[in-house]
């Protein structure tokens, strides 16, 4: 993806919107059950980046931007 620093929640919002599914909040007790081994990473609010991939593979994204929820009519 061309953009840097897209939050996991924003990615989830775009996916939910595209699949016409509701975006729901998980409380702490639900996160472990839903994400399993990946749960600790969801709490870190890590931002997506393609910098390493672009550098190592000399790749540049050419498709449409992933955008954020606002771009897809979400608040």
PDB file with SEQRES, HELIX, SHEET and CRYST1 records, atoms N, CA, C and O in Angstrom:
SEQRES   1 A   75  UNK UNK UNK UNK UNK UNK UNK UNK UNK UNK UNK UNK UNK          
SEQRES   2 A   75  UNK UNK UNK UNK UNK UNK UNK UNK UNK UNK UNK UNK UNK          
SEQRES   3 A   75  UNK UNK UNK UNK UNK UNK UNK UNK UNK UNK UNK UNK UNK          
SEQRES   4 A   75  UNK UNK UNK UNK UNK UNK UNK UNK UNK UNK UNK UNK UNK          
SEQRES   5 A   75  UNK UNK UNK UNK UNK UNK UNK UNK UNK UNK UNK UNK UNK          
SEQRES   6 A   75  UNK UNK UNK UNK UNK UNK UNK UNK UNK UNK                      
HELIX    1 AA1 UNK A    8  UNK A   18  1                                  11    
HELIX    2 AA2 UNK A   28  UNK A   35  1                                   8    
HELIX    3 AA3 UNK A   36  UNK A   38  5                                   3    
HELIX    4 AA4 UNK A   39  UNK A   42  1                                   4    
HELIX    5 AA5 UNK A   51  UNK A   57  1                                   7    
HELIX    6 AA6 UNK A   69  UNK A   72  5                                   4    
CRYST1    1.000    1.000    1.000  90.00  90.00  90.00 P 1           1          
ATOM      1  N   UNK A   1       0.833  -1.170   0.000  1.00  0.00           N  
ATOM      2  CA  UNK A   1       0.000   0.000   0.000  1.00  0.00           C  
ATOM      3  C   UNK A   1       0.876   1.231   0.000  1.00  0.00           C  
ATOM      4  O   UNK A   1       1.944   1.259   0.612  1.00  0.00           O  
ATOM      5  N   UNK A   2       0.412   2.230  -0.688  1.00  0.00           N  
ATOM      6  CA  UNK A   2       1.219   3.432  -0.871  1.00  0.00           C  
ATOM      7  C   UNK A   2       1.270   4.304   0.378  1.00  0.00           C  
ATOM      8  O   UNK A   2       2.282   4.952   0.645  1.00  0.00           O  
ATOM      9  N   UNK A   3       0.193   4.322   1.133  1.00  0.00           N  
ATOM     10  CA  UNK A   3       0.141   5.171   2.314  1.00  0.00           C  
ATOM     11  C   UNK A   3       0.934   4.553   3.456  1.00  0.00           C  
ATOM     12  O   UNK A   3       1.090   3.334   3.532  1.00  0.00           O  
ATOM     13  N   UNK A   4       1.419   5.387   4.317  1.00  0.00           N  
ATOM     14  CA  UNK A   4       2.127   4.939   5.510  1.00  0.00           C  
ATOM     15  C   UNK A   4       1.287   5.276   6.730  1.00  0.00           C  
ATOM     16  O   UNK A   4       0.575   6.280   6.735  1.00  0.00           O  
ATOM     17  N   UNK A   5       1.363   4.461   7.745  1.00  0.00           N  
ATOM     18  CA  UNK A   5       0.745   4.777   9.022  1.00  0.00           C  
ATOM     19  C   UNK A   5      -0.755   4.584   9.099  1.00  0.00           C  
ATOM     20  O   UNK A   5      -1.433   5.335   9.800  1.00  0.00           O  
ATOM     21  N   UNK A   6      -1.293   3.599   8.399  1.00  0.00           N  
ATOM     22  CA  UNK A   6      -2.728   3.336   8.473  1.00  0.00           C  
ATOM     23  C   UNK A   6      -2.988   2.451   9.686  1.00  0.00           C  
ATOM     24  O   UNK A   6      -2.387   1.386   9.826  1.00  0.00           O  
ATOM     25  N   UNK A   7      -3.873   2.889  10.547  1.00  0.00           N  
ATOM     26  CA  UNK A   7      -4.181   2.155  11.778  1.00  0.00           C  
ATOM     27  C   UNK A   7      -4.982   0.891  11.469  1.00  0.00           C  
ATOM     28  O   UNK A   7      -5.748   0.845  10.506  1.00  0.00           O  
ATOM     29  N   UNK A   8      -4.792  -0.133  12.303  1.00  0.00           N  
ATOM     30  CA  UNK A   8      -5.506  -1.399  12.154  1.00  0.00           C  
ATOM     31  C   UNK A   8      -7.015  -1.172  12.137  1.00  0.00           C  
ATOM     32  O   UNK A   8      -7.729  -1.807  11.360  1.00  0.00           O  
ATOM     33  N   UNK A   9      -7.500  -0.277  12.982  1.00  0.00           N  
ATOM     34  CA  UNK A   9      -8.940  -0.015  13.026  1.00  0.00           C  
ATOM     35  C   UNK A   9      -9.430   0.554  11.697  1.00  0.00           C  
ATOM     36  O   UNK A   9     -10.530   0.221  11.254  1.00  0.00           O  
ATOM     37  N   UNK A  10      -8.635   1.405  11.057  1.00  0.00           N  
ATOM     38  CA  UNK A  10      -9.017   1.969   9.762  1.00  0.00           C  
ATOM     39  C   UNK A  10      -9.048   0.894   8.678  1.00  0.00           C  
ATOM     40  O   UNK A  10      -9.933   0.899   7.822  1.00  0.00           O  
ATOM     41  N   UNK A  11      -8.093  -0.018   8.713  1.00  0.00           N  
ATOM     42  CA  UNK A  11      -8.084  -1.126   7.758  1.00  0.00           C  
ATOM     43  C   UNK A  11      -9.320  -1.991   7.967  1.00  0.00           C  
ATOM     44  O   UNK A  11      -9.980  -2.380   7.004  1.00  0.00           O  
ATOM     45  N   UNK A  12      -9.632  -2.292   9.227  1.00  0.00           N  
ATOM     46  CA  UNK A  12     -10.822  -3.089   9.540  1.00  0.00           C  
ATOM     47  C   UNK A  12     -12.091  -2.385   9.070  1.00  0.00           C  
ATOM     48  O   UNK A  12     -13.010  -3.035   8.574  1.00  0.00           O  
ATOM     49  N   UNK A  13     -12.150  -1.060   9.222  1.00  0.00           N  
ATOM     50  CA  UNK A  13     -13.331  -0.305   8.804  1.00  0.00           C  
ATOM     51  C   UNK A  13     -13.539  -0.387   7.297  1.00  0.00           C  
ATOM     52  O   UNK A  13     -14.668  -0.544   6.831  1.00  0.00           O  
ATOM     53  N   UNK A  14     -12.459  -0.280   6.537  1.00  0.00           N  
ATOM     54  CA  UNK A  14     -12.560  -0.358   5.079  1.00  0.00           C  
ATOM     55  C   UNK A  14     -13.000  -1.757   4.655  1.00  0.00           C  
ATOM     56  O   UNK A  14     -13.841  -1.900   3.767  1.00  0.00           O  
ATOM     57  N   UNK A  15     -12.435  -2.790   5.285  1.00  0.00           N  
ATOM     58  CA  UNK A  15     -12.820  -4.167   4.961  1.00  0.00           C  
ATOM     59  C   UNK A  15     -14.287  -4.403   5.306  1.00  0.00           C  
ATOM     60  O   UNK A  15     -15.035  -4.956   4.500  1.00  0.00           O  
ATOM     61  N   UNK A  16     -14.697  -3.987   6.499  1.00  0.00           N  
ATOM     62  CA  UNK A  16     -16.094  -4.166   6.921  1.00  0.00           C  
ATOM     63  C   UNK A  16     -17.037  -3.446   5.962  1.00  0.00           C  
ATOM     64  O   UNK A  16     -18.073  -3.989   5.577  1.00  0.00           O  
ATOM     65  N   UNK A  17     -16.678  -2.229   5.582  1.00  0.00           N  
ATOM     66  CA  UNK A  17     -17.508  -1.461   4.649  1.00  0.00           C  
ATOM     67  C   UNK A  17     -17.608  -2.180   3.302  1.00  0.00           C  
ATOM     68  O   UNK A  17     -18.693  -2.295   2.732  1.00  0.00           O  
ATOM     69  N   UNK A  18     -16.476  -2.660   2.801  1.00  0.00           N  
ATOM     70  CA  UNK A  18     -16.457  -3.349   1.514  1.00  0.00           C  
ATOM     71  C   UNK A  18     -17.259  -4.635   1.504  1.00  0.00           C  
ATOM     72  O   UNK A  18     -17.809  -5.024   0.474  1.00  0.00           O  
ATOM     73  N   UNK A  19     -17.326  -5.299   2.656  1.00  0.00           N  
ATOM     74  CA  UNK A  19     -18.086  -6.545   2.773  1.00  0.00           C  
ATOM     75  C   UNK A  19     -19.497  -6.312   3.296  1.00  0.00           C  
ATOM     76  O   UNK A  19     -20.252  -7.260   3.515  1.00  0.00           O  
ATOM     77  N   UNK A  20     -19.848  -5.043   3.494  1.00  0.00           N  
ATOM     78  CA  UNK A  20     -21.159  -4.672   4.024  1.00  0.00           C  
ATOM     79  C   UNK A  20     -21.433  -5.357   5.369  1.00  0.00           C  
ATOM     80  O   UNK A  20     -22.515  -5.894   5.604  1.00  0.00           O  
ATOM     81  N   UNK A  21     -20.431  -5.322   6.232  1.00  0.00           N  
ATOM     82  CA  UNK A  21     -20.541  -5.898   7.570  1.00  0.00           C  
ATOM     83  C   UNK A  21     -20.400  -4.792   8.608  1.00  0.00           C  
ATOM     84  O   UNK A  21     -19.739  -3.784   8.359  1.00  0.00           O  
ATOM     85  N   UNK A  22     -21.019  -4.977   9.767  1.00  0.00           N  
ATOM     86  CA  UNK A  22     -20.850  -3.960  10.809  1.00  0.00           C  
ATOM     87  C   UNK A  22     -19.447  -4.027  11.405  1.00  0.00           C  
ATOM     88  O   UNK A  22     -18.864  -5.104  11.532  1.00  0.00           O  
ATOM     89  N   UNK A  23     -18.924  -2.882  11.760  1.00  0.00           N  
ATOM     90  CA  UNK A  23     -17.653  -2.815  12.478  1.00  0.00           C  
ATOM     91  C   UNK A  23     -17.996  -2.795  13.960  1.00  0.00           C  
ATOM     92  O   UNK A  23     -18.675  -1.881  14.429  1.00  0.00           O  
ATOM     93  N   UNK A  24     -17.540  -3.781  14.689  1.00  0.00           N  
ATOM     94  CA  UNK A  24     -17.891  -3.877  16.105  1.00  0.00           C  
ATOM     95  C   UNK A  24     -16.661  -3.712  16.978  1.00  0.00           C  
ATOM     96  O   UNK A  24     -15.536  -3.983  16.558  1.00  0.00           O  
ATOM     97  N   UNK A  25     -16.898  -3.267  18.187  1.00  0.00           N  
ATOM     98  CA  UNK A  25     -15.846  -3.092  19.179  1.00  0.00           C  
ATOM     99  C   UNK A  25     -15.720  -4.381  19.986  1.00  0.00           C  
ATOM    100  O   UNK A  25     -16.726  -4.976  20.374  1.00  0.00           O  
ATOM    101  N   UNK A  26     -14.495  -4.808  20.235  1.00  0.00           N  
ATOM    102  CA  UNK A  26     -14.252  -5.961  21.098  1.00  0.00           C  
ATOM    103  C   UNK A  26     -13.676  -5.463  22.410  1.00  0.00           C  
ATOM    104  O   UNK A  26     -12.740  -4.663  22.415  1.00  0.00           O  
ATOM    105  N   UNK A  27     -14.228  -5.933  23.526  1.00  0.00           N  
ATOM    106  CA  UNK A  27     -13.600  -5.577  24.795  1.00  0.00           C  
ATOM    107  C   UNK A  27     -12.412  -6.506  25.017  1.00  0.00           C  
ATOM    108  O   UNK A  27     -12.227  -7.479  24.286  1.00  0.00           O  
ATOM    109  N   UNK A  28     -11.623  -6.202  26.015  1.00  0.00           N  
ATOM    110  CA  UNK A  28     -10.364  -6.922  26.238  1.00  0.00           C  
ATOM    111  C   UNK A  28     -10.543  -8.431  26.344  1.00  0.00           C  
ATOM    112  O   UNK A  28      -9.709  -9.191  25.850  1.00  0.00           O  
ATOM    113  N   UNK A  29     -11.611  -8.866  26.978  1.00  0.00           N  
ATOM    114  CA  UNK A  29     -11.829 -10.304  27.148  1.00  0.00           C  
ATOM    115  C   UNK A  29     -12.160 -10.987  25.820  1.00  0.00           C  
ATOM    116  O   UNK A  29     -11.918 -12.186  25.676  1.00  0.00           O  
ATOM    117  N   UNK A  30     -12.699 -10.265  24.863  1.00  0.00           N  
ATOM    118  CA  UNK A  30     -13.049 -10.838  23.571  1.00  0.00           C  
ATOM    119  C   UNK A  30     -11.871 -10.864  22.596  1.00  0.00           C  
ATOM    120  O   UNK A  30     -11.832 -11.691  21.685  1.00  0.00           O  
ATOM    121  N   UNK A  31     -10.926  -9.970  22.788  1.00  0.00           N  
ATOM    122  CA  UNK A  31      -9.809  -9.857  21.853  1.00  0.00           C  
ATOM    123  C   UNK A  31      -9.004 -11.151  21.794  1.00  0.00           C  
ATOM    124  O   UNK A  31      -8.687 -11.622  20.702  1.00  0.00           O  
ATOM    125  N   UNK A  32      -8.668 -11.734  22.940  1.00  0.00           N  
ATOM    126  CA  UNK A  32      -7.890 -12.980  22.959  1.00  0.00           C  
ATOM    127  C   UNK A  32      -8.625 -14.103  22.242  1.00  0.00           C  
ATOM    128  O   UNK A  32      -8.020 -14.852  21.475  1.00  0.00           O  
ATOM    129  N   UNK A  33      -9.915 -14.221  22.486  1.00  0.00           N  
ATOM    130  CA  UNK A  33     -10.693 -15.288  21.857  1.00  0.00           C  
ATOM    131  C   UNK A  33     -10.780 -15.089  20.342  1.00  0.00           C  
ATOM    132  O   UNK A  33     -10.736 -16.059  19.584  1.00  0.00           O  
ATOM    133  N   UNK A  34     -10.900 -13.857  19.907  1.00  0.00           N  
ATOM    134  CA  UNK A  34     -11.072 -13.570  18.484  1.00  0.00           C  
ATOM    135  C   UNK A  34      -9.754 -13.665  17.720  1.00  0.00           C  
ATOM    136  O   UNK A  34      -9.697 -14.294  16.663  1.00  0.00           O  
ATOM    137  N   UNK A  35      -8.699 -13.049  18.240  1.00  0.00           N  
ATOM    138  CA  UNK A  35      -7.435 -12.960  17.508  1.00  0.00           C  
ATOM    139  C   UNK A  35      -6.405 -14.022  17.885  1.00  0.00           C  
ATOM    140  O   UNK A  35      -5.422 -14.205  17.167  1.00  0.00           O  
ATOM    141  N   UNK A  36      -6.615 -14.727  19.004  1.00  0.00           N  
ATOM    142  CA  UNK A  36      -5.676 -15.777  19.399  1.00  0.00           C  
ATOM    143  C   UNK A  36      -4.267 -15.240  19.598  1.00  0.00           C  
ATOM    144  O   UNK A  36      -4.069 -14.251  20.304  1.00  0.00           O  
ATOM    145  N   UNK A  37      -3.280 -15.895  18.971  1.00  0.00           N  
ATOM    146  CA  UNK A  37      -1.870 -15.521  19.136  1.00  0.00           C  
ATOM    147  C   UNK A  37      -1.584 -14.094  18.657  1.00  0.00           C  
ATOM    148  O   UNK A  37      -0.598 -13.490  19.077  1.00  0.00           O  
ATOM    149  N   UNK A  38      -2.434 -13.554  17.786  1.00  0.00           N  
ATOM    150  CA  UNK A  38      -2.220 -12.220  17.232  1.00  0.00           C  
ATOM    151  C   UNK A  38      -2.722 -11.113  18.159  1.00  0.00           C  
ATOM    152  O   UNK A  38      -2.424  -9.940  17.933  1.00  0.00           O  
ATOM    153  N   UNK A  39      -3.474 -11.470  19.191  1.00  0.00           N  
ATOM    154  CA  UNK A  39      -4.105 -10.491  20.091  1.00  0.00           C  
ATOM    155  C   UNK A  39      -3.131  -9.470  20.679  1.00  0.00           C  
ATOM    156  O   UNK A  39      -3.453  -8.282  20.680  1.00  0.00           O  
ATOM    157  N   UNK A  40      -1.959  -9.866  21.179  1.00  0.00           N  
ATOM    158  CA  UNK A  40      -1.054  -8.857  21.756  1.00  0.00           C  
ATOM    159  C   UNK A  40      -0.640  -7.773  20.754  1.00  0.00           C  
ATOM    160  O   UNK A  40      -0.404  -6.629  21.142  1.00  0.00           O  
ATOM    161  N   UNK A  41      -0.552  -8.124  19.488  1.00  0.00           N  
ATOM    162  CA  UNK A  41      -0.152  -7.147  18.474  1.00  0.00           C  
ATOM    163  C   UNK A  41      -1.247  -6.117  18.216  1.00  0.00           C  
ATOM    164  O   UNK A  41      -0.947  -4.974  17.870  1.00  0.00           O  
ATOM    165  N   UNK A  42      -2.509  -6.504  18.380  1.00  0.00           N  
ATOM    166  CA  UNK A  42      -3.606  -5.561  18.138  1.00  0.00           C  
ATOM    167  C   UNK A  42      -3.612  -4.441  19.168  1.00  0.00           C  
ATOM    168  O   UNK A  42      -4.090  -3.344  18.880  1.00  0.00           O  
ATOM    169  N   UNK A  43      -3.097  -4.693  20.345  1.00  0.00           N  
ATOM    170  CA  UNK A  43      -3.068  -3.675  21.399  1.00  0.00           C  
ATOM    171  C   UNK A  43      -1.939  -2.663  21.196  1.00  0.00           C  
ATOM    172  O   UNK A  43      -1.929  -1.618  21.846  1.00  0.00           O  
ATOM    173  N   UNK A  44      -1.002  -2.953  20.318  1.00  0.00           N  
ATOM    174  CA  UNK A  44       0.152  -2.078  20.114  1.00  0.00           C  
ATOM    175  C   UNK A  44      -0.135  -0.906  19.182  1.00  0.00           C  
ATOM    176  O   UNK A  44       0.680   0.012  19.085  1.00  0.00           O  
ATOM    177  N   UNK A  45      -1.270  -0.916  18.499  1.00  0.00           N  
ATOM    178  CA  UNK A  45      -1.624   0.142  17.556  1.00  0.00           C  
ATOM    179  C   UNK A  45      -0.495   0.363  16.545  1.00  0.00           C  
ATOM    180  O   UNK A  45      -0.089   1.494  16.278  1.00  0.00           O  
ATOM    181  N   UNK A  46      -0.003  -0.748  15.993  1.00  0.00           N  
ATOM    182  CA  UNK A  46       1.051  -0.681  14.988  1.00  0.00           C  
ATOM    183  C   UNK A  46       0.482  -0.118  13.692  1.00  0.00           C  
ATOM    184  O   UNK A  46      -0.687  -0.336  13.374  1.00  0.00           O  
ATOM    185  N   UNK A  47       1.292   0.592  12.961  1.00  0.00           N  
ATOM    186  CA  UNK A  47       0.861   1.201  11.704  1.00  0.00           C  
ATOM    187  C   UNK A  47       1.449   0.430  10.532  1.00  0.00           C  
ATOM    188  O   UNK A  47       2.621   0.054  10.555  1.00  0.00           O  
ATOM    189  N   UNK A  48       0.637   0.195   9.511  1.00  0.00           N  
ATOM    190  CA  UNK A  48       1.078  -0.536   8.330  1.00  0.00           C  
ATOM    191  C   UNK A  48       2.079   0.305   7.532  1.00  0.00           C  
ATOM    192  O   UNK A  48       1.948   1.525   7.436  1.00  0.00           O  
ATOM    193  N   UNK A  49       3.075  -0.369   6.967  1.00  0.00           N  
ATOM    194  CA  UNK A  49       4.063   0.316   6.145  1.00  0.00           C  
ATOM    195  C   UNK A  49       4.560  -0.630   5.058  1.00  0.00           C  
ATOM    196  O   UNK A  49       4.767  -1.819   5.304  1.00  0.00           O  
ATOM    197  N   UNK A  50       4.746  -0.102   3.874  1.00  0.00           N  
ATOM    198  CA  UNK A  50       5.307  -0.891   2.782  1.00  0.00           C  
ATOM    199  C   UNK A  50       6.742  -0.466   2.468  1.00  0.00           C  
ATOM    200  O   UNK A  50       7.299  -0.875   1.449  1.00  0.00           O  
ATOM    201  N   UNK A  51       7.334   0.343   3.326  1.00  0.00           N  
ATOM    202  CA  UNK A  51       8.674   0.886   3.065  1.00  0.00           C  
ATOM    203  C   UNK A  51       9.708  -0.217   2.859  1.00  0.00           C  
ATOM    204  O   UNK A  51      10.502  -0.150   1.921  1.00  0.00           O  
ATOM    205  N   UNK A  52       9.709  -1.224   3.717  1.00  0.00           N  
ATOM    206  CA  UNK A  52      10.688  -2.304   3.602  1.00  0.00           C  
ATOM    207  C   UNK A  52      10.509  -3.039   2.281  1.00  0.00           C  
ATOM    208  O   UNK A  52      11.486  -3.309   1.583  1.00  0.00           O  
ATOM    209  N   UNK A  53       9.268  -3.363   1.935  1.00  0.00           N  
ATOM    210  CA  UNK A  53       8.981  -4.075   0.692  1.00  0.00           C  
ATOM    211  C   UNK A  53       9.396  -3.248  -0.516  1.00  0.00           C  
ATOM    212  O   UNK A  53      10.001  -3.775  -1.450  1.00  0.00           O  
ATOM    213  N   UNK A  54       9.080  -1.964  -0.506  1.00  0.00           N  
ATOM    214  CA  UNK A  54       9.443  -1.101  -1.633  1.00  0.00           C  
ATOM    215  C   UNK A  54      10.955  -1.019  -1.800  1.00  0.00           C  
ATOM    216  O   UNK A  54      11.464  -1.042  -2.920  1.00  0.00           O  
ATOM    217  N   UNK A  55      11.666  -0.924  -0.687  1.00  0.00           N  
ATOM    218  CA  UNK A  55      13.128  -0.814  -0.757  1.00  0.00           C  
ATOM    219  C   UNK A  55      13.762  -2.123  -1.216  1.00  0.00           C  
ATOM    220  O   UNK A  55      14.572  -2.133  -2.143  1.00  0.00           O  
ATOM    221  N   UNK A  56      13.395  -3.223  -0.568  1.00  0.00           N  
ATOM    222  CA  UNK A  56      14.033  -4.511  -0.863  1.00  0.00           C  
ATOM    223  C   UNK A  56      13.711  -5.030  -2.258  1.00  0.00           C  
ATOM    224  O   UNK A  56      14.575  -5.604  -2.921  1.00  0.00           O  
ATOM    225  N   UNK A  57      12.484  -4.834  -2.705  1.00  0.00           N  
ATOM    226  CA  UNK A  57      12.069  -5.370  -3.997  1.00  0.00           C  
ATOM    227  C   UNK A  57      12.043  -4.312  -5.094  1.00  0.00           C  
ATOM    228  O   UNK A  57      11.669  -4.593  -6.233  1.00  0.00           O  
ATOM    229  N   UNK A  58      12.444  -3.096  -4.740  1.00  0.00           N  
ATOM    230  CA  UNK A  58      12.393  -1.971  -5.673  1.00  0.00           C  
ATOM    231  C   UNK A  58      11.016  -1.925  -6.343  1.00  0.00           C  
ATOM    232  O   UNK A  58      10.890  -1.854  -7.565  1.00  0.00           O  
ATOM    233  N   UNK A  59       9.998  -1.969  -5.490  1.00  0.00           N  
ATOM    234  CA  UNK A  59       8.599  -2.024  -5.908  1.00  0.00           C  
ATOM    235  C   UNK A  59       7.902  -0.722  -5.564  1.00  0.00           C  
ATOM    236  O   UNK A  59       8.153  -0.135  -4.512  1.00  0.00           O  
ATOM    237  N   UNK A  60       7.042  -0.279  -6.436  1.00  0.00           N  
ATOM    238  CA  UNK A  60       6.213   0.894  -6.172  1.00  0.00           C  
ATOM    239  C   UNK A  60       4.756   0.514  -6.417  1.00  0.00           C  
ATOM    240  O   UNK A  60       4.445  -0.063  -7.459  1.00  0.00           O  
ATOM    241  N   UNK A  61       3.866   0.821  -5.493  1.00  0.00           N  
ATOM    242  CA  UNK A  61       2.457   0.497  -5.683  1.00  0.00           C  
ATOM    243  C   UNK A  61       1.879   1.272  -6.869  1.00  0.00           C  
ATOM    244  O   UNK A  61       2.199   2.443  -7.074  1.00  0.00           O  
ATOM    245  N   UNK A  62       1.030   0.606  -7.639  1.00  0.00           N  
ATOM    246  CA  UNK A  62       0.424   1.250  -8.801  1.00  0.00           C  
ATOM    247  C   UNK A  62      -1.102   1.232  -8.751  1.00  0.00           C  
ATOM    248  O   UNK A  62      -1.753   1.888  -9.562  1.00  0.00           O  
ATOM    249  N   UNK A  63      -1.673   0.493  -7.813  1.00  0.00           N  
ATOM    250  CA  UNK A  63      -3.126   0.396  -7.716  1.00  0.00           C  
ATOM    251  C   UNK A  63      -3.718   1.569  -6.980  1.00  0.00           C  
ATOM    252  O   UNK A  63      -3.015   2.503  -6.595  1.00  0.00           O  
ATOM    253  N   UNK A  64      -5.030   1.511  -6.786  1.00  0.00           N  
ATOM    254  CA  UNK A  64      -5.693   2.596  -6.052  1.00  0.00           C  
ATOM    255  C   UNK A  64      -5.252   2.625  -4.599  1.00  0.00           C  
ATOM    256  O   UNK A  64      -4.856   1.603  -4.038  1.00  0.00           O  
ATOM    257  N   UNK A  65      -5.324   3.787  -4.003  1.00  0.00           N  
ATOM    258  CA  UNK A  65      -4.965   3.949  -2.594  1.00  0.00           C  
ATOM    259  C   UNK A  65      -5.953   3.198  -1.723  1.00  0.00           C  
ATOM    260  O   UNK A  65      -7.137   3.100  -2.046  1.00  0.00           O  
ATOM    261  N   UNK A  66      -5.456   2.672  -0.619  1.00  0.00           N  
ATOM    262  CA  UNK A  66      -6.334   1.972   0.318  1.00  0.00           C  
ATOM    263  C   UNK A  66      -7.294   2.953   0.964  1.00  0.00           C  
ATOM    264  O   UNK A  66      -8.447   2.612   1.229  1.00  0.00           O  
ATOM    265  N   UNK A  67      -6.835   4.152   1.218  1.00  0.00           N  
ATOM    266  CA  UNK A  67      -7.681   5.179   1.818  1.00  0.00           C  
ATOM    267  C   UNK A  67      -8.036   4.849   3.245  1.00  0.00           C  
ATOM    268  O   UNK A  67      -7.650   3.807   3.777  1.00  0.00           O  
ATOM    269  N   UNK A  68      -8.761   5.731   3.843  1.00  0.00           N  
ATOM    270  CA  UNK A  68      -9.214   5.526   5.207  1.00  0.00           C  
ATOM    271  C   UNK A  68     -10.721   5.514   5.243  1.00  0.00           C  
ATOM    272  O   UNK A  68     -11.371   5.632   4.205  1.00  0.00           O  
ATOM    273  N   UNK A  69     -11.278   5.374   6.411  1.00  0.00           N  
ATOM    274  CA  UNK A  69     -12.729   5.321   6.530  1.00  0.00           C  
ATOM    275  C   UNK A  69     -13.430   6.547   5.952  1.00  0.00           C  
ATOM    276  O   UNK A  69     -14.501   6.413   5.360  1.00  0.00           O  
ATOM    277  N   UNK A  70     -12.857   7.731   6.108  1.00  0.00           N  
ATOM    278  CA  UNK A  70     -13.496   8.945   5.594  1.00  0.00           C  
ATOM    279  C   UNK A  70     -13.622   8.889   4.075  1.00  0.00           C  
ATOM    280  O   UNK A  70     -14.609   9.355   3.505  1.00  0.00           O  
ATOM    281  N   UNK A  71     -12.613   8.314   3.429  1.00  0.00           N  
ATOM    282  CA  UNK A  71     -12.640   8.201   1.974  1.00  0.00           C  
ATOM    283  C   UNK A  71     -13.759   7.280   1.503  1.00  0.00           C  
ATOM    284  O   UNK A  71     -14.227   7.393   0.370  1.00  0.00           O  
ATOM    285  N   UNK A  72     -14.180   6.380   2.363  1.00  0.00           N  
ATOM    286  CA  UNK A  72     -15.220   5.418   2.020  1.00  0.00           C  
ATOM    287  C   UNK A  72     -16.559   5.775   2.653  1.00  0.00           C  
ATOM    288  O   UNK A  72     -17.443   4.926   2.768  1.00  0.00           O  
ATOM    289  N   UNK A  73     -16.705   7.012   3.056  1.00  0.00           N  
ATOM    290  CA  UNK A  73     -17.960   7.467   3.622  1.00  0.00           C  
ATOM    291  C   UNK A  73     -18.192   7.037   5.051  1.00  0.00           C  
ATOM    292  O   UNK A  73     -19.328   7.044   5.524  1.00  0.00           O  
ATOM    293  N   UNK A  74     -17.131   6.662   5.747  1.00  0.00           N  
ATOM    294  CA  UNK A  74     -17.251   6.230   7.133  1.00  0.00           C  
ATOM    295  C   UNK A  74     -16.754   7.331   8.049  1.00  0.00           C  
ATOM    296  O   UNK A  74     -15.934   8.158   7.650  1.00  0.00           O  
ATOM    297  N   UNK A  75     -17.244   7.342   9.264  1.00  0.00           N  
ATOM    298  CA  UNK A  75     -16.769   8.354  10.211  1.00  0.00           C  
ATOM    299  C   UNK A  75     -15.867   7.741  11.247  1.00  0.00           C  
ATOM    300  O   UNK A  75     -15.372   8.443  12.129  1.00  0.00           O  
TER     301      UNK A  75                                                      
END                                                                             
